[in-house]
């Protein structure tokens, strides 16, 4: 007897990437956060967060190598 409605649409890869990017920066609107919470599944956030973290670390390493060389 679950009264919550399931969202009819699933978040796209672009929506997940945008949500993770803005979360990394720490800038989120309350309305966007609520919408993302309804549409984005936890496994999408985990996978996207891992990919985003790897891209972030690799970009920092590349920047440091460029500066120090």
LOKE-81753 format. One record per residue: residue in one letter; x, y, z of N, C-alpha, C, CB in turn. Coordinates in steps of 0.05 Angstrom, whole numbers, padded with zeros to 5 digits, always signed. Glycine has a CB too. Layout:
aXYZXYZXYZXYZ/...
//
This chain:
x+00016-00023+00000+00000+00000+00000+00017+00025+00000-00019+00000+00024/x+00032+00029-00021+00050+00051-00024+00035+00074-00038+00075+00044-00039/x+00032+00097-00025+00017+00119-00037+00035+00137-00054+00005+00135-00015/x+00061+00133-00053+00079+00149-00069+00076+00141-00098+00108+00147-00059/x+00075+00160-00115+00075+00155-00144+00103+00152-00154+00060+00177-00160/x+00108+00132-00171+00134+00128-00183+00136+00148-00206+00138+00099-00192/x+00160+00161-00209+00163+00179-00231+00161+00164-00257+00190+00193-00229/x+00148+00176-00277+00143+00162-00302+00168+00161-00319+00121+00176-00317/x+00186+00180-00315+00210+00180-00332+00235+00177-00316+00211+00206-00348/x+00255+00166-00329+00281+00161-00316+00300+00183-00325+00292+00132-00324/x+00318+00190-00308+00336+00212-00314+00356+00203-00336+00352+00221-00289/x+00362+00222-00354+00381+00216-00376+00409+00219-00365+00376+00235-00400/x+00428+00209-00380+00456+00211-00372+00465+00240-00369+00474+00197-00393/x+00454+00258-00387+00461+00286-00385+00450+00298-00359+00449+00301-00409/x+00426+00291-00351+00415+00302-00326+00431+00292-00302+00385+00293-00323/x+00440+00267-00302+00456+00257-00280+00483+00271-00280+00461+00226-00284/x+00495+00275-00303+00521+00289-00304+00519+00318-00294+00532+00289-00333/x+00497+00332-00302+00493+00359-00292+00489+00359-00262+00468+00371-00306/x+00474+00341-00251+00469+00340-00222+00495+00335-00207+00448+00319-00215/x+00511+00317-00217+00536+00311-00204+00556+00334-00206+00549+00286-00216/x+00557+00347-00229+00575+00370-00233+00568+00392-00213+00573+00381-00261/x+00542+00400-00212+00534+00421-00194+00538+00413-00165+00505+00429-00199/x+00535+00387-00159+00539+00378-00131+00568+00380-00124+00529+00349-00128/x+00586+00374-00143+00615+00377-00137+00621+00406-00131+00632+00368-00161/x+00609+00425-00144+00613+00453-00139+00599+00462-00114+00604+00470-00162/x+00579+00448-00105+00564+00455-00081+00542+00476-00086+00583+00466-00060/x+00534+00478-00111+00514+00498-00119+00490+00483-00129+00524+00518-00140/x+00468+00483-00114+00443+00469-00123+00419+00485-00115+00442+00440-00111/x+00400+00487-00133+00374+00499-00126+00358+00478-00112+00360+00510-00151/x+00341+00486-00094+00324+00467-00079+00305+00453-00098+00308+00482-00057/x+00294+00467-00117+00276+00455-00136+00290+00434-00154+00263+00476-00154/x+00315+00440-00162+00330+00420-00177+00337+00396-00161+00356+00433-00188/x+00343+00400-00136+00350+00378-00118+00325+00360-00114+00359+00388-00091/x+00302+00371-00110+00278+00356-00107+00271+00340-00133+00254+00374-00100/x+00274+00353-00156+00269+00339-00181+00288+00316-00186+00270+00360-00204/x+00314+00321-00180+00334+00301-00183+00330+00277-00165+00362+00312-00179/x+00321+00283-00141+00316+00262-00121+00293+00243-00131+00308+00273-00094/x+00275+00254-00146+00253+00238-00156+00261+00222-00181+00229+00255-00163/x+00278+00233-00197+00284+00221-00223+00308+00203-00224+00287+00242-00244/x+00329+00211-00209+00355+00197-00211+00355+00174-00191+00378+00217-00205/x+00363+00151-00201+00365+00127-00185+00392+00127-00170+00361+00101-00202/x+00394+00114-00147+00419+00113-00132+00442+00102-00148+00415+00098-00107/x+00437+00081-00164+00459+00069-00179+00470+00088-00200+00451+00043-00192/x+00452+00106-00211+00461+00126-00230+00480+00146-00216+00437+00140-00242/x+00473+00154-00192+00490+00173-00177+00517+00161-00170+00476+00182-00152/x+00517+00135-00162+00542+00122-00154+00560+00120-00178+00536+00094-00143/x+00550+00110-00200+00567+00107-00224+00576+00135-00234+00551+00093-00246/x+00558+00154-00235+00565+00181-00244+00585+00194-00225+00540+00198-00246/x+00582+00190-00200+00601+00202-00180+00629+00190-00183+00591+00197-00152/x+00630+00164-00188+00656+00151-00191+00670+00162-00217+00653+00120-00193/x+00654+00163-00238+00665+00174-00264+00674+00203-00260+00644+00171-00286/x+00657+00219-00247+00663+00247-00243+00688+00250-00225+00640+00261-00230/x+00691+00234-00205+00714+00235-00188+00740+00227-00202+00711+00216-00164/x+00738+00207-00219+00762+00199-00235+00770+00221-00254+00756+00173-00251/x+00750+00233-00268+00756+00256-00286+00768+00279-00271+00730+00265-00301/x+00758+00285-00247+00769+00307-00231+00798+00302-00223+00752+00311-00206/x+00803+00278-00213+00831+00271-00205+00850+00272-00229+00831+00243-00191/x+00841+00260-00251+00859+00260-00275+00864+00288-00285+00846+00243-00297/x+00844+00305-00284+00848+00333-00293+00867+00348-00274+00821+00348-00295/x+00865+00344-00248+00883+00356-00229+00911+00346-00234+00874+00351-00200/x+00915+00320-00238+00942+00309-00243+00953+00321-00269+00941+00279-00245/x+00937+00323-00289+00946+00334-00315+00954+00364-00311+00925+00332-00336/x+00938+00379-00297+00945+00407-00292+00971+00410-00276+00922+00420-00276/x+00975+00393-00256+01000+00394-00241+01024+00387-00258+00998+00375-00216/x+01021+00367-00275+01043+00360-00293+01049+00382-00313+01036+00334-00308/x+01029+00396-00323+01033+00418-00341+01047+00441-00328+01007+00427-00353/x+01039+00447-00303+01051+00469-00289+01080+00464-00281+01034+00476-00264/x+01085+00439-00272+01112+00433-00262+01132+00425-00284+01111+00410-00242/x+01123+00422-00308+01142+00414-00330+01153+00438-00344+01129+00395-00349/
//
